[in-house]
Amino acid sequence: METRTLAFEIGTEEIPAFDLSAAVKQLQTLVPRLLDDAAIPHGDVEIYCSPRRLIVLAHDLPEATEAKSEVFKGPSAKIAFDENGEPTKAALGFARGKGVDAKDLVVETVDGVDYVFAKTQTPSVPVKDLLSAVLDSIVRGINWPKSQRWGSESEYFSRPIRWFVALFGEELVDFMFAGLTADRLTYGHRFLAPGPFEVSSADDLLQTVRDAYVVPSEAEREAVIRQGVADIEEKTGLTATLPHKTLVEVINLTEYPTVVMGTFDEEFLEVPEEIIVDAMLMHQRYFPLYNNQGKLTNKFLVVSNGDPAYSETIIDGNERVVRARLFDAKFFYDEDLKQPLEAYVDRLSDVVFQEKLGTMLDKTRRIEALVGHLVEDANLDAENAADALRAARLCKADLVTSAVIEFTSVQGVMGSYYALASGENAQVAQAIEQHYQPRFAGDNLPETTVGQLVALADKLDTVCGLFAIDQGPTGSSDPFSVRRSAIGIINMLMAGLPISLDAAIACALKSFDFVDFDSEAVLAAVKDFFITRTKVILKDNGASPDAIDAVLACGVSEPAIIASRVQALETIRNQMPETMDNLATAFARANNLRDEAVGVAVNADLFIHAESALDHAIEAANQHVEEALSQGNYEAALQALADLRDPIDTFFEEVMIMDEDEAKRTNRLALLNRFVAVFAHIADFSALSK
């Protein structure tokens, strides 16, 4: 059968960059599914886009669907009809499900049993007649973060739709949406080739768009941009930074990208690099250029959507924009330096952290109090403790400086510059800069213990405060990034930060005495929240769920201890299977017979040799486990437990545990209880899979 291509173009006003990228991904699965649902056979489906259009190309569609005859076997005739020969609910339901009337069911004999059958006929249908509904479902099926109406229409889309092209081969598809009827006219680049341009057939749409100065795919535009950047890098010897987020934006802000280089006055390089980069990347979508020493230069790249013939004009316009932006940055920076960083602290009272939790000044005071506890817990010397407390006081001060108010992404960074300019030492400045870290999964931790303590205090204050006012994260809402804060804290603890999280939580909650909450319930909820986050992190890192559950069954709540014990269990299980077998066997033999009701007190006078040997082995193992745990050496603790395999085996071979003598029986069960108790310090081995 002869096949055709379906071409469908939705022409719009400029769609936001990230929304456009997401729509392309949706269409890649949505379109094939809609064609399948309409029983339209098809070949490959291709999705193209530019800021002003989405294009669907579906290949190898037949002119008509195939006629089908199908036979469906139903229930037995005995079940399908009652004694009067009337169809039962079973027959009616079967017929309804197959789209036939119950009176049209036929009875046929299979292997000596009568069954009812439904026979259906699906006629061939011209595919063109089915396409209007498919196209309507495509337009309505895209999920946008935000949609809008326009004119007097009631339909919604990301941005106002200005034209449709809908062609099935050379034929126009009858389609209408939001008052617009599909035709053959497409439009090109807004300035270079506005159009309209007539498209003769579906196979010509893409080339018509290309000829109108539109690069119709994200991948192609990215390749053009990267090549343009590479050409300038080769010519100048400089290197560009292309952050993924900004690159995705410029890819979907241009239909015909051209990379050009601009320059700004060198005097602006006196401003901290982070402000310049923020101004260019975040505000203007320019890419900074660095020399071979990695130093920022006064050159930058612009991805233009204009006519390359007017590049000089485009460069001049962008240079004027960046000059004004950097002038503002330099002015703000110079003004901020007129006062020491300490002078900004009290102004934090004008910034609300959270309505029920007070201002940023209130938060700063809570951070100071919590850091005071943490430096003692971490056993910091006087000098480092003083630095931590000083950083805690100043860490939020830059939030009210002019530079950070204008360039919000450089908070912390600007605080470090202002701290150094105010005479604070390097460690305090570094802690201020890094106390927001880690900001996301994989981000660096603060480099010093001082920085980590301030970061932990800041994040833990947020977590505890939100739980205290019953606004912890839900499945769909986490506006204060509580989960991210918890993950950052856990990562610092796993990296070796020497503090107790349980004690820190208790201390943090004391600072919220102005809030009415059940302290015990909230304390338990926060601990459980951190345990849950720890489980997720460990699972994401490849730990086995049963190993995690075995450790948690012992009541351990400190993330670092949980992680270390799980890692030790996994290491023993994966690298030392014989040791794990000894551990599991020793535990299982004792655990199966132990009786908690008899306690752990034993009478050594009743021991025979095997019992005495096991008792001594338990004492030795208990001592070794305690020593290993005090050093955080969980593998050594597990090995000490594995060494109990021989004495417990001998015990079971030579001792009748369920002796008729009640005193001996109770004594032996108590000995088993003592044996199992040693294991309980590490993990619940009964939770481990065999």
Secondary structure, DSSP 4 states (H G I P E B T S, - for coil): --EEEEEEEEEESPPPHHHHHHHHHHHHHHHHHHHHHTT-----EEEEEETTEEEEEEEEEESBPPPEEEEEEEEEHHHHB-TTS-B-HHHHHHHHHHTS-GGG-EEEEETTEEEEEEEEEE---BHHHHHHHHHHHHHHH---SS-B--TT----BSS-EEEEEEEETTEEP--EETTEEPBSEE---TTT----EE--SGGGHHHHHHHTT----HHHHHHHHHHHHHHHHHHHS-EE---HHHHHHHHTT-SS-EEEEEE--GGGGGS-HHHHHHIIIIII--EEEE-TTS-EEEEEEEEE-S-GGGHHHHHHHHHHHHHHHHHHHHHHHHHHTTS-GGGGTGGGGGSEEETTTEEHHHHHHHHHHHHHHHHHHTT--HHHHHHHHHHHHHTTGGGGSHHHHHSGGGTTHHHHHHHHHTT--HHHHHHHHHTT---STTPPPPSSHHHHHHHHHHHHHHHHHHHHTT----SS--TT-HHHHHHHHHHHHHTT--S-HHHHHHHHHHTTTTS---HHHHHHHHHHHHHHHHHHHHHHTT--HHHHHHHHTTT---HHHHHHHHHHHHHHHHH-HHHHHHHHHHHHHHHTT--GGG-S---GGG--HHHHHHHHHHHHHHHHHHHHHHTT-HHHHHHHHHTTHHHHHHHHHH--TT-SSHHHHHHHHHHHHHHHHHHHTT--GGGS--
